[in-house]
Amino acid sequence: MHPLLQELRGTDRRSIGNSSAVAAKVLAQPHLFSPLFDGMLDEDPVVRMRAADAIEKITLRYPEYLRPHTSQLIDDVAYINQKEIRWHVAQMIPRLDITPKQRRAACIILRRYLNFRI
């Protein structure tokens, strides 16, 4: 596990933990964005949720950071069956510069989120 992701570990999914501090660290060192993005695919649901929270905060300011990860966000991350990930992905999708095919996929994802039952 990347040391940056270690900072996101915890036991309580109701807490964002250090995600704000991690977001600030990535804003200061943008090369850390890719390892943080990988955190959304981590096996630990707390790390996934906190990584998604940090990425959502970062991309509010710098949506272009998502560009190299567009396909992975739409094809993999968006299908993680965890409500906290869905909340953040739903906020990130409009920040993407996507092709018509990806736009159709994004619409399907967002509609699926609207029909999701907890």
MOPAC internal coordinates of N, CA, C and O (Angstrom, degrees):
PM7 1SCF
backbone

  N    0.0000 0     0.00 0     0.00 0    0    0    0
  C    1.4505 1     0.00 0     0.00 0    1    0    0
  C    1.5358 1   108.44 1     0.00 0    2    1    0
  O    1.2310 1   121.19 1   -45.86 1    3    2    1
  N    1.3128 1   115.33 1   134.14 1    3    2    1
  C    1.4660 1   121.20 1   178.33 1    5    3    2
  C    1.5328 1   109.27 1   -61.56 1    6    5    3
  O    1.2310 1   120.07 1   -38.79 1    7    6    5
  N    1.3350 1   117.47 1   141.21 1    7    6    5
  C    1.4712 1   120.01 1  -179.66 1    9    7    6
  C    1.5351 1   113.55 1   -55.55 1   10    9    7
  O    1.2310 1   120.28 1   147.19 1   11   10    9
  N    1.3170 1   117.07 1   -32.81 1   11   10    9
  C    1.4610 1   119.94 1   178.25 1   13   11   10
  C    1.5286 1   111.02 1   -61.35 1   14   13   11
  O    1.2310 1   121.10 1   140.31 1   15   14   13
  N    1.3302 1   115.51 1   -39.69 1   15   14   13
  C    1.4647 1   119.96 1  -179.82 1   17   15   14
  C    1.5329 1   111.72 1   -71.21 1   18   17   15
  O    1.2310 1   120.82 1   152.14 1   19   18   17
  N    1.3101 1   116.03 1   -27.86 1   19   18   17
  C    1.4791 1   119.57 1   176.46 1   21   19   18
  C    1.5269 1   110.32 1   -58.04 1   22   21   19
  O    1.2310 1   120.76 1   147.33 1   23   22   21
  N    1.3250 1   116.16 1   -32.67 1   23   22   21
  C    1.4677 1   121.26 1  -179.18 1   25   23   22
  C    1.5330 1   111.93 1   -69.38 1   26   25   23
  O    1.2310 1   120.36 1   165.40 1   27   26   25
  N    1.3205 1   116.91 1   -14.60 1   27   26   25
  C    1.4589 1   121.15 1  -178.36 1   29   27   26
  C    1.5268 1   113.24 1   -98.18 1   30   29   27
  O    1.2310 1   120.39 1   177.43 1   31   30   29
  N    1.3025 1   116.86 1    -2.57 1   31   30   29
  C    1.4641 1   120.24 1  -177.97 1   33   31   30
  C    1.5125 1   110.85 1   -66.35 1   34   33   31
  O    1.2310 1   121.19 1   -23.20 1   35   34   33
  N    1.3102 1   115.33 1   156.80 1   35   34   33
  C    1.4594 1   121.20 1   178.60 1   37   35   34
  C    1.5059 1   109.39 1   170.96 1   38   37   35
  O    1.2310 1   120.98 1    10.35 1   39   38   37
  N    1.3171 1   115.73 1  -169.65 1   39   38   37
  C    1.4578 1   119.37 1  -177.50 1   41   39   38
  C    1.5232 1   112.79 1  -124.25 1   42   41   39
  O    1.2310 1   120.07 1   168.08 1   43   42   41
  N    1.3234 1   117.47 1   -11.92 1   43   42   41
  C    1.4613 1   120.86 1  -172.12 1   45   43   42
  C    1.5277 1   111.05 1  -113.21 1   46   45   43
  O    1.2310 1   120.43 1   -70.12 1   47   46   45
  N    1.3354 1   116.79 1   109.88 1   47   46   45
  C    1.4637 1   121.02 1   179.31 1   49   47   46
  C    1.5226 1   111.55 1   -73.75 1   50   49   47
  O    1.2310 1   120.01 1   173.82 1   51   50   49
  N    1.3128 1   117.59 1    -6.18 1   51   50   49
  C    1.4599 1   120.05 1   176.40 1   53   51   50
  C    1.5258 1   111.37 1   -84.07 1   54   53   51
  O    1.2310 1   120.07 1   173.18 1   55   54   53
  N    1.3283 1   117.47 1    -6.82 1   55   54   53
  C    1.4626 1   122.98 1  -177.90 1   57   55   54
  C    1.5199 1   110.38 1  -114.58 1   58   57   55
  O    1.2310 1   120.71 1   -41.97 1   59   58   57
  N    1.3289 1   116.25 1   138.03 1   59   58   57
  C    1.4675 1   119.36 1   176.65 1   61   59   58
  C    1.5256 1   111.49 1   -81.45 1   62   61   59
  O    1.2310 1   120.15 1   175.76 1   63   62   61
  N    1.3236 1   117.32 1    -4.24 1   63   62   61
  C    1.4559 1   120.84 1   175.76 1   65   63   62
  C    1.5115 1   111.89 1    54.48 1   66   65   63
  O    1.2310 1   120.85 1    51.72 1   67   66   65
  N    1.3228 1   115.98 1  -128.28 1   67   66   65
  C    1.4593 1   122.52 1  -177.80 1   69   67   66
  C    1.5256 1   112.97 1   -95.06 1   70   69   67
  O    1.2310 1   119.74 1  -161.00 1   71   70   69
  N    1.3220 1   118.10 1    19.00 1   71   70   69
  C    1.4679 1   118.54 1  -174.26 1   73   71   70
  C    1.5274 1   112.80 1   -61.86 1   74   73   71
  O    1.2310 1   119.47 1   146.80 1   75   74   73
  N    1.3211 1   118.61 1   -33.20 1   75   74   73
  C    1.4762 1   120.32 1   178.00 1   77   75   74
  C    1.5293 1   110.63 1   -68.09 1   78   77   75
  O    1.2310 1   120.48 1   138.86 1   79   78   77
  N    1.3166 1   116.69 1   -41.14 1   79   78   77
  C    1.4682 1   120.56 1   178.46 1   81   79   78
  C    1.5332 1   110.30 1   -66.51 1   82   81   79
  O    1.2310 1   120.32 1   140.56 1   83   82   81
  N    1.3244 1   116.99 1   -39.44 1   83   82   81
  C    1.4680 1   121.00 1   177.48 1   85   83   82
  C    1.5268 1   109.68 1   -65.16 1   86   85   83
  O    1.2310 1   120.04 1   138.67 1   87   86   85
  N    1.3164 1   117.53 1   -41.33 1   87   86   85
  C    1.4670 1   120.59 1   177.52 1   89   87   86
  C    1.5246 1   110.19 1   -60.21 1   90   89   87
  O    1.2310 1   120.03 1   136.29 1   91   90   89
  N    1.3210 1   117.54 1   -43.71 1   91   90   89
  C    1.4653 1   121.13 1   178.64 1   93   91   90
  C    1.5263 1   111.09 1   -62.90 1   94   93   91
  O    1.2310 1   120.77 1   141.07 1   95   94   93
  N    1.3271 1   116.14 1   -38.93 1   95   94   93
  C    1.4682 1   120.32 1   178.75 1   97   95   94
  C    1.5333 1   110.76 1   -63.86 1   98   97   95
  O    1.2310 1   120.52 1   138.22 1   99   98   97
  N    1.3301 1   116.61 1   -41.78 1   99   98   97
  C    1.4678 1   120.51 1  -179.71 1  101   99   98
  C    1.5341 1   110.36 1   -70.24 1  102  101   99
  O    1.2310 1   119.91 1   144.02 1  103  102  101
  N    1.3095 1   117.77 1   -35.98 1  103  102  101
  C    1.4718 1   119.78 1   176.01 1  105  103  102
  C    1.5243 1   110.77 1   -61.80 1  106  105  103
  O    1.2310 1   120.43 1   144.67 1  107  106  105
  N    1.3290 1   116.78 1   -35.33 1  107  106  105
  C    1.4697 1   121.10 1   178.04 1  109  107  106
  C    1.5271 1   112.34 1   -78.89 1  110  109  107
  O    1.2310 1   120.77 1   155.24 1  111  110  109
  N    1.3492 1   116.14 1   -24.76 1  111  110  109
  C    1.4718 1   121.67 1  -178.09 1  113  111  110
  C    1.5286 1   108.68 1  -135.24 1  114  113  111
  O    1.2310 1   120.03 1  -102.17 1  115  114  113
  N    1.3315 1   117.54 1    77.83 1  115  114  113
  C    1.4683 1   121.01 1  -172.88 1  117  115  114
  C    1.5300 1   115.47 1   -56.85 1  118  117  115
  O    1.2310 1   119.63 1   158.32 1  119  118  117
  N    1.3230 1   118.32 1   -21.68 1  119  118  117
  C    1.4693 1   119.82 1   177.98 1  121  119  118
  C    1.5350 1   111.90 1   -63.98 1  122  121  119
  O    1.2310 1   120.07 1   166.52 1  123  122  121
  N    1.3258 1   117.48 1   -13.48 1  123  122  121
  C    1.4612 1   121.31 1   178.67 1  125  123  122
  C    1.5269 1   112.86 1   -84.28 1  126  125  123
  O    1.2310 1   120.31 1   176.39 1  127  126  125
  N    1.3438 1   117.02 1    -3.61 1  127  126  125
  C    1.4558 1   119.02 1  -177.80 1  129  127  126
  C    1.5310 1   112.30 1   -62.53 1  130  129  127
  O    1.2310 1   120.01 1   136.68 1  131  130  129
  N    1.3155 1   117.59 1   -43.32 1  131  130  129
  C    1.4784 1   120.12 1  -178.56 1  133  131  130
  C    1.5266 1   112.51 1   -61.37 1  134  133  131
  O    1.2310 1   119.18 1   132.98 1  135  134  133
  N    1.3421 1   119.17 1   -47.02 1  135  134  133
  C    1.4692 1   117.82 1   175.82 1  137  135  134
  C    1.5306 1   112.37 1   -61.14 1  138  137  135
  O    1.2310 1   120.28 1   144.56 1  139  138  137
  N    1.3312 1   117.08 1   -35.44 1  139  138  137
  C    1.4574 1   119.67 1   177.25 1  141  139  138
  C    1.5203 1   110.52 1   -66.06 1  142  141  139
  O    1.2310 1   120.32 1   137.46 1  143  142  141
  N    1.3294 1   117.00 1   -42.54 1  143  142  141
  C    1.4611 1   120.72 1   177.83 1  145  143  142
  C    1.5268 1   110.16 1   -58.24 1  146  145  143
  O    1.2310 1   120.27 1   138.04 1  147  146  145
  N    1.3197 1   117.08 1   -41.96 1  147  146  145
  C    1.4663 1   121.01 1   177.97 1  149  147  146
  C    1.5308 1   111.74 1   -58.97 1  150  149  147
  O    1.2310 1   120.54 1   154.50 1  151  150  149
  N    1.3266 1   116.56 1   -25.50 1  151  150  149
  C    1.4519 1   120.73 1   178.24 1  153  151  150
  C    1.5198 1   113.14 1   -62.66 1  154  153  151
  O    1.2310 1   120.14 1   154.84 1  155  154  153
  N    1.3329 1   117.34 1   -25.16 1  155  154  153
  C    1.4638 1   119.14 1   177.74 1  157  155  154
  C    1.5187 1   111.71 1   -70.55 1  158  157  155
  O    1.2310 1   120.16 1   167.81 1  159  158  157
  N    1.3131 1   117.31 1   -12.19 1  159  158  157
  C    1.4610 1   122.07 1   178.09 1  161  159  158
  C    1.5320 1   111.72 1  -108.44 1  162  161  159
  O    1.2310 1   120.34 1  -171.83 1  163  162  161
  N    1.3166 1   116.95 1     8.17 1  163  162  161
  C    1.4586 1   121.82 1  -179.56 1  165  163  162
  C    1.5340 1   109.97 1   -65.12 1  166  165  163
  O    1.2310 1   120.79 1   -24.34 1  167  166  165
  N    1.3114 1   116.10 1   155.66 1  167  166  165
  C    1.4725 1   119.95 1   179.65 1  169  167  166
  C    1.5278 1   112.13 1   -73.12 1  170  169  167
  O    1.2310 1   119.97 1   158.87 1  171  170  169
  N    1.3214 1   117.66 1   -21.13 1  171  170  169
  C    1.4607 1   122.43 1  -178.53 1  173  171  170
  C    1.5347 1   109.48 1   -85.41 1  174  173  171
  O    1.2310 1   119.57 1   -61.53 1  175  174  173
  N    1.3405 1   118.43 1   118.47 1  175  174  173
  C    1.4664 1   120.39 1  -177.63 1  177  175  174
  C    1.5272 1   113.81 1   -63.29 1  178  177  175
  O    1.2310 1   119.90 1   151.36 1  179  178  177
  N    1.3367 1   117.80 1   -28.64 1  179  178  177
  C    1.4673 1   120.23 1   178.30 1  181  179  178
  C    1.5268 1   109.25 1   -70.01 1  182  181  179
  O    1.2310 1   119.94 1   135.22 1  183  182  181
  N    1.3143 1   117.71 1   -44.78 1  183  182  181
  C    1.4629 1   121.14 1   177.69 1  185  183  182
  C    1.5225 1   109.83 1   -61.38 1  186  185  183
  O    1.2310 1   120.37 1   135.56 1  187  186  185
  N    1.3421 1   116.90 1   -44.44 1  187  186  185
  C    1.4753 1   120.31 1   178.85 1  189  187  186
  C    1.5221 1   111.20 1   -57.05 1  190  189  187
  O    1.2310 1   120.82 1   130.97 1  191  190  189
  N    1.3176 1   116.03 1   -49.03 1  191  190  189
  C    1.4530 1   121.05 1  -177.15 1  193  191  190
  C    1.5235 1   111.61 1   -63.92 1  194  193  191
  O    1.2310 1   120.24 1   135.74 1  195  194  193
  N    1.3074 1   117.15 1   -44.26 1  195  194  193
  C    1.4644 1   120.38 1  -178.25 1  197  195  194
  C    1.5253 1   111.56 1   -71.44 1  198  197  195
  O    1.2310 1   120.07 1   145.27 1  199  198  197
  N    1.3160 1   117.46 1   -34.73 1  199  198  197
  C    1.4665 1   120.14 1   174.79 1  201  199  198
  C    1.5252 1   109.74 1   -63.87 1  202  201  199
  O    1.2310 1   120.39 1   136.29 1  203  202  201
  N    1.3215 1   116.85 1   -43.71 1  203  202  201
  C    1.4698 1   120.85 1   178.28 1  205  203  202
  C    1.5207 1   110.79 1   -61.44 1  206  205  203
  O    1.2310 1   120.17 1   139.47 1  207  206  205
  N    1.3218 1   117.29 1   -40.53 1  207  206  205
  C    1.4589 1   121.17 1   178.79 1  209  207  206
  C    1.5285 1   110.38 1   -62.70 1  210  209  207
  O    1.2310 1   120.38 1   133.54 1  211  210  209
  N    1.3216 1   116.89 1   -46.46 1  211  210  209
  C    1.4698 1   120.84 1   179.85 1  213  211  210
  C    1.5320 1   110.68 1   -63.19 1  214  213  211
  O    1.2310 1   120.27 1   136.63 1  215  214  213
  N    1.3237 1   117.08 1   -43.37 1  215  214  213
  C    1.4721 1   120.81 1  -179.67 1  217  215  214
  C    1.5174 1   110.73 1   -64.85 1  218  217  215
  O    1.2310 1   120.21 1   139.62 1  219  218  217
  N    1.3087 1   117.20 1   -40.38 1  219  218  217
  C    1.4678 1   120.00 1   178.45 1  221  219  218
  C    1.5252 1   109.86 1   -60.80 1  222  221  219
  O    1.2310 1   119.85 1   138.51 1  223  222  221
  N    1.3354 1   117.89 1   -41.49 1  223  222  221
  C    1.4651 1   121.92 1   178.77 1  225  223  222
  C    1.5289 1   111.46 1   -65.64 1  226  225  223
  O    1.2310 1   120.56 1   136.37 1  227  226  225
  N    1.3179 1   116.54 1   -43.63 1  227  226  225
  C    1.4689 1   121.34 1  -178.44 1  229  227  226
  C    1.5214 1   110.81 1   -65.13 1  230  229  227
  O    1.2310 1   120.77 1   134.19 1  231  230  229
  N    1.3166 1   116.13 1   -45.81 1  231  230  229
  C    1.4694 1   119.78 1  -174.24 1  233  231  230
  C    1.5215 1   112.92 1   -76.61 1  234  233  231
  O    1.2310 1   119.92 1   167.88 1  235  234  233
  N    1.3060 1   117.77 1   -12.12 1  235  234  233
  C    1.4543 1   120.24 1   170.86 1  237  235  234
  C    1.5246 1   108.57 1   -61.99 1  238  237  235
  O    1.2310 1   121.22 1   142.35 1  239  238  237
  N    1.3073 1   115.26 1   -37.65 1  239  238  237
  C    1.4746 1   122.19 1   179.48 1  241  239  238
  C    1.5245 1   112.62 1   -89.94 1  242  241  239
  O    1.2310 1   120.45 1   141.95 1  243  242  241
  N    1.3295 1   116.75 1   -38.05 1  243  242  241
  C    1.4639 1   122.43 1  -176.56 1  245  243  242
  C    1.5270 1   110.77 1  -129.32 1  246  245  243
  O    1.2310 1   119.71 1  -106.66 1  247  246  245
  N    1.3192 1   118.15 1    73.34 1  247  246  245
  C    1.4655 1   119.91 1  -178.26 1  249  247  246
  C    1.5306 1   112.91 1   -60.89 1  250  249  247
  O    1.2310 1   120.30 1   155.98 1  251  250  249
  N    1.3188 1   117.03 1   -24.02 1  251  250  249
  C    1.4640 1   120.21 1  -179.87 1  253  251  250
  C    1.5258 1   113.11 1   -64.09 1  254  253  251
  O    1.2310 1   119.69 1   161.34 1  255  254  253
  N    1.3235 1   118.20 1   -18.66 1  255  254  253
  C    1.4621 1   120.73 1   177.12 1  257  255  254
  C    1.5295 1   110.97 1   -63.27 1  258  257  255
  O    1.2310 1   120.27 1   156.01 1  259  258  257
  N    1.3210 1   117.08 1   -23.99 1  259  258  257
  C    1.4683 1   120.51 1   179.42 1  261  259  258
  C    1.5234 1   112.76 1   -77.49 1  262  261  259
  O    1.2310 1   120.00 1   159.07 1  263  262  261
  N    1.3289 1   117.60 1   -20.93 1  263  262  261
  C    1.4658 1   121.46 1  -172.22 1  265  263  262
  C    1.5343 1   113.67 1   -47.44 1  266  265  263
  O    1.2310 1   118.88 1   128.46 1  267  266  265
  N    1.3449 1   119.74 1   -51.54 1  267  266  265
  C    1.4681 1   118.45 1  -179.24 1  269  267  266
  C    1.5315 1   114.34 1   -68.39 1  270  269  267
  O    1.2310 1   120.61 1   169.29 1  271  270  269
  N    1.3184 1   116.44 1   -10.71 1  271  270  269
  C    1.4647 1   121.44 1  -175.28 1  273  271  270
  C    1.5285 1   112.71 1  -112.00 1  274  273  271
  O    1.2310 1   120.41 1  -170.69 1  275  274  273
  N    1.3164 1   116.81 1     9.31 1  275  274  273
  C    1.4618 1   121.03 1  -175.02 1  277  275  274
  C    1.5255 1   112.47 1   -55.13 1  278  277  275
  O    1.2310 1   120.59 1   127.53 1  279  278  277
  N    1.3080 1   116.48 1   -52.47 1  279  278  277
  C    1.4716 1   119.73 1  -178.05 1  281  279  278
  C    1.5199 1   111.68 1   -61.56 1  282  281  279
  O    1.2310 1   120.65 1   137.64 1  283  282  281
  N    1.3075 1   116.36 1   -42.36 1  283  282  281
  C    1.4694 1   119.17 1  -178.76 1  285  283  282
  C    1.5296 1   110.60 1   -67.24 1  286  285  283
  O    1.2310 1   120.19 1   144.39 1  287  286  285
  N    1.3314 1   117.24 1   -35.61 1  287  286  285
  C    1.4630 1   119.66 1   177.73 1  289  287  286
  C    1.5203 1   110.52 1   -64.83 1  290  289  287
  O    1.2310 1   120.61 1   133.93 1  291  290  289
  N    1.3280 1   116.44 1   -46.07 1  291  290  289
  C    1.4666 1   120.91 1  -177.42 1  293  291  290
  C    1.5301 1   112.06 1   -74.06 1  294  293  291
  O    1.2310 1   120.39 1   140.42 1  295  294  293
  N    1.3190 1   116.86 1   -39.58 1  295  294  293
  C    1.4726 1   120.32 1  -173.41 1  297  295  294
  C    1.5297 1   114.39 1   -86.85 1  298  297  295
  O    1.2310 1   119.99 1   153.00 1  299  298  297
  N    1.3225 1   117.62 1   -27.00 1  299  298  297
  C    1.4643 1   120.24 1  -173.98 1  301  299  298
  C    1.5324 1   113.03 1  -120.87 1  302  301  299
  O    1.2310 1   120.77 1   119.01 1  303  302  301
  N    1.3181 1   116.13 1   -60.99 1  303  302  301
  C    1.4643 1   120.40 1  -173.84 1  305  303  302
  C    1.5277 1   111.35 1   -61.03 1  306  305  303
  O    1.2310 1   120.13 1   137.98 1  307  306  305
  N    1.3106 1   117.36 1   -42.02 1  307  306  305
  C    1.4692 1   121.35 1  -176.59 1  309  307  306
  C    1.5286 1   112.32 1   -61.93 1  310  309  307
  O    1.2310 1   119.99 1   160.45 1  311  310  309
  N    1.3184 1   117.62 1   -19.55 1  311  310  309
  C    1.4662 1   120.83 1  -178.28 1  313  311  310
  C    1.5231 1   113.41 1   -99.63 1  314  313  311
  O    1.2310 1   120.32 1  -171.97 1  315  314  313
  N    1.3167 1   116.99 1     8.03 1  315  314  313
  C    1.4631 1   119.71 1   174.89 1  317  315  314
  C    1.5160 1   107.90 1   -69.96 1  318  317  315
  O    1.2310 1   120.79 1   -50.28 1  319  318  317
  N    1.3065 1   116.09 1   129.72 1  319  318  317
  C    1.4613 1   121.93 1  -175.74 1  321  319  318
  C    1.5316 1   110.09 1   -87.97 1  322  321  319
  O    1.2310 1   121.64 1  -113.73 1  323  322  321
  N    1.3330 1   114.47 1    66.27 1  323  322  321
  C    1.4687 1   121.52 1   179.11 1  325  323  322
  C    1.5222 1   106.73 1  -142.41 1  326  325  323
  O    1.2310 1   120.58 1   -58.20 1  327  326  325
  N    1.3170 1   116.50 1   121.80 1  327  326  325
  C    1.4629 1   120.48 1  -171.99 1  329  327  326
  C    1.5240 1   112.96 1   -59.32 1  330  329  327
  O    1.2310 1   119.55 1   143.82 1  331  330  329
  N    1.3300 1   118.46 1   -36.18 1  331  330  329
  C    1.4604 1   120.07 1  -179.08 1  333  331  330
  C    1.5277 1   111.61 1   -65.34 1  334  333  331
  O    1.2310 1   120.75 1   143.93 1  335  334  333
  N    1.3147 1   116.17 1   -36.07 1  335  334  333
  C    1.4692 1   120.09 1   177.30 1  337  335  334
  C    1.5230 1   108.99 1   -66.92 1  338  337  335
  O    1.2310 1   120.13 1   135.76 1  339  338  337
  N    1.3107 1   117.36 1   -44.24 1  339  338  337
  C    1.4679 1   121.49 1   179.60 1  341  339  338
  C    1.5250 1   111.18 1   -58.65 1  342  341  339
  O    1.2310 1   120.32 1   137.89 1  343  342  341
  N    1.3252 1   116.99 1   -42.11 1  343  342  341
  C    1.4621 1   120.13 1  -179.92 1  345  343  342
  C    1.5248 1   110.67 1   -57.61 1  346  345  343
  O    1.2310 1   120.86 1   135.51 1  347  346  345
  N    1.3253 1   115.97 1   -44.49 1  347  346  345
  C    1.4657 1   119.78 1  -177.03 1  349  347  346
  C    1.5263 1   111.84 1   -76.58 1  350  349  347
  O    1.2310 1   120.06 1   140.52 1  351  350  349
  N    1.3121 1   117.49 1   -39.48 1  351  350  349
  C    1.4646 1   120.62 1   177.97 1  353  351  350
  C    1.5335 1   110.02 1   -60.79 1  354  353  351
  O    1.2310 1   120.47 1   139.34 1  355  354  353
  N    1.3130 1   116.70 1   -40.66 1  355  354  353
  C    1.4693 1   120.13 1   179.31 1  357  355  354
  C    1.5265 1   111.17 1   -60.36 1  358  357  355
  O    1.2310 1   119.88 1   149.34 1  359  358  357
  N    1.3105 1   117.83 1   -30.66 1  359  358  357
  C    1.4621 1   121.25 1   176.95 1  361  359  358
  C    1.5227 1   112.39 1   -81.09 1  362  361  359
  O    1.2310 1   120.30 1   151.96 1  363  362  361
  N    1.3297 1   117.02 1   -28.04 1  363  362  361
  C    1.4619 1   120.97 1  -178.23 1  365  363  362
  C    1.5292 1   113.15 1   -81.09 1  366  365  363
  O    1.2310 1   119.96 1   145.49 1  367  366  365
  N    1.3106 1   117.68 1   -34.51 1  367  366  365
  C    1.4691 1   120.54 1  -175.05 1  369  367  366
  C    1.5217 1   112.61 1   -53.31 1  370  369  367
  O    1.2310 1   118.60 1   135.55 1  371  370  369
  N    1.3277 1   120.27 1   -44.45 1  371  370  369
  C    1.4678 1   118.64 1   179.87 1  373  371  370
  C    1.5368 1   113.96 1   -65.13 1  374  373  371
  O    1.2310 1   119.76 1   166.67 1  375  374  373
  N    1.2959 1   118.06 1   -13.33 1  375  374  373
  C    1.4643 1   122.38 1   179.93 1  377  375  374
  C    1.5286 1   112.35 1   -85.99 1  378  377  375
  O    1.2310 1   120.71 1   171.19 1  379  378  377
  N    1.3192 1   116.25 1    -8.81 1  379  378  377
  C    1.4561 1   120.96 1  -176.42 1  381  379  378
  C    1.5216 1   111.64 1   -81.60 1  382  381  379
  O    1.2310 1   121.27 1   -36.25 1  383  382  381
  N    1.3131 1   115.18 1   143.75 1  383  382  381
  C    1.4638 1   121.89 1   170.33 1  385  383  382
  C    1.5295 1   104.70 1   -97.08 1  386  385  383
  O    1.2310 1   120.68 1   -78.11 1  387  386  385
  N    1.3461 1   116.31 1   101.89 1  387  386  385
  C    1.4547 1   119.87 1  -169.02 1  389  387  386
  C    1.5219 1   112.93 1  -122.06 1  390  389  387
  O    1.2310 1   121.89 1   -21.52 1  391  390  389
  N    1.3172 1   113.99 1   158.48 1  391  390  389
  C    1.4617 1   121.92 1   177.73 1  393  391  390
  C    1.5275 1   109.12 1   -76.68 1  394  393  391
  O    1.2310 1   120.11 1   -14.47 1  395  394  393
  N    1.3361 1   117.40 1   165.53 1  395  394  393
  C    1.4723 1   118.91 1   175.79 1  397  395  394
  C    1.5394 1   112.92 1   -56.52 1  398  397  395
  O    1.2310 1   120.07 1   140.68 1  399  398  397
  N    1.3234 1   117.47 1   -39.32 1  399  398  397
  C    1.4636 1   120.47 1   178.68 1  401  399  398
  C    1.5319 1   110.70 1   -64.19 1  402  401  399
  O    1.2310 1   120.33 1   136.85 1  403  402  401
  N    1.3161 1   116.97 1   -43.15 1  403  402  401
  C    1.4610 1   120.95 1   178.40 1  405  403  402
  C    1.5319 1   110.46 1   -66.97 1  406  405  403
  O    1.2310 1   120.47 1   145.25 1  407  406  405
  N    1.3198 1   116.70 1   -34.75 1  407  406  405
  C    1.4759 1   120.86 1   177.79 1  409  407  406
  C    1.5293 1   110.58 1   -62.26 1  410  409  407
  O    1.2310 1   121.04 1   137.34 1  411  410  409
  N    1.3371 1   115.62 1   -42.66 1  411  410  409
  C    1.4737 1   119.02 1   177.19 1  413  411  410
  C    1.5279 1   110.53 1   -62.06 1  414  413  411
  O    1.2310 1   120.67 1   137.20 1  415  414  413
  N    1.3250 1   116.32 1   -42.80 1  415  414  413
  C    1.4697 1   120.54 1   178.49 1  417  415  414
  C    1.5312 1   110.30 1   -63.37 1  418  417  415
  O    1.2310 1   120.31 1   139.13 1  419  418  417
  N    1.3205 1   117.00 1   -40.87 1  419  418  417
  C    1.4667 1   120.91 1   179.42 1  421  419  418
  C    1.5257 1   110.76 1   -63.84 1  422  421  419
  O    1.2310 1   120.30 1   140.56 1  423  422  421
  N    1.3142 1   117.03 1   -39.44 1  423  422  421
  C    1.4712 1   120.57 1   177.71 1  425  423  422
  C    1.5218 1   110.92 1   -63.54 1  426  425  423
  O    1.2310 1   120.49 1   138.97 1  427  426  425
  N    1.3077 1   116.68 1   -41.03 1  427  426  425
  C    1.4707 1   120.61 1   177.62 1  429  427  426
  C    1.5273 1   109.83 1   -62.43 1  430  429  427
  O    1.2310 1   120.72 1   136.47 1  431  430  429
  N    1.3202 1   116.22 1   -43.53 1  431  430  429
  C    1.4743 1   120.96 1   179.94 1  433  431  430
  C    1.5264 1   110.17 1   -60.72 1  434  433  431
  O    1.2310 1   120.46 1   130.65 1  435  434  433
  N    1.3194 1   116.73 1   -49.35 1  435  434  433
  C    1.4670 1   119.81 1  -176.98 1  437  435  434
  C    1.5243 1   111.79 1   -66.16 1  438  437  435
  O    1.2310 1   120.28 1   142.33 1  439  438  437
  N    1.3276 1   117.08 1   -37.67 1  439  438  437
  C    1.4679 1   119.08 1   175.47 1  441  439  438
  C    1.5194 1   110.67 1   -63.82 1  442  441  439
  O    1.2310 1   120.54 1   139.40 1  443  442  441
  N    1.3191 1   116.56 1   -40.60 1  443  442  441
  C    1.4655 1   121.38 1   177.94 1  445  443  442
  C    1.5338 1   109.96 1   -61.24 1  446  445  443
  O    1.2310 1   120.24 1   139.55 1  447  446  445
  N    1.3243 1   117.16 1   -40.45 1  447  446  445
  C    1.4547 1   120.44 1   177.65 1  449  447  446
  C    1.5296 1   110.82 1   -61.69 1  450  449  447
  O    1.2310 1   120.41 1   140.45 1  451  450  449
  N    1.3302 1   116.83 1   -39.55 1  451  450  449
  C    1.4592 1   120.05 1  -179.10 1  453  451  450
  C    1.5271 1   111.91 1   -66.31 1  454  453  451
  O    1.2310 1   120.28 1   151.97 1  455  454  453
  N    1.3248 1   117.07 1   -28.03 1  455  454  453
  C    1.4550 1   121.29 1  -179.63 1  457  455  454
  C    1.5277 1   112.94 1   -93.49 1  458  457  455
  O    1.2310 1   119.77 1   177.84 1  459  458  457
  N    1.3076 1   118.04 1    -2.16 1  459  458  457
  C    1.4582 1   122.97 1  -176.76 1  461  459  458
  C    1.5276 1   110.57 1   -68.18 1  462  461  459
  O    1.2310 1   121.06 1   -46.51 1  463  462  461
  N    1.2944 1   115.58 1   133.49 1  463  462  461
  C    1.4664 1   121.58 1   176.41 1  465  463  462
  C    1.5155 1   109.37 1  -109.06 1  466  465  463
  O    1.2310 1   121.26 1   -46.80 1  467  466  465
  N    1.3111 1   115.19 1   133.20 1  467  466  465
  C    1.4639 1   120.41 1  -179.55 1  469  467  466
  C    1.5036 1   109.87 1   -86.15 1  470  469  467
  O    1.2310 1   120.10 1   180.00 1  471  470  469

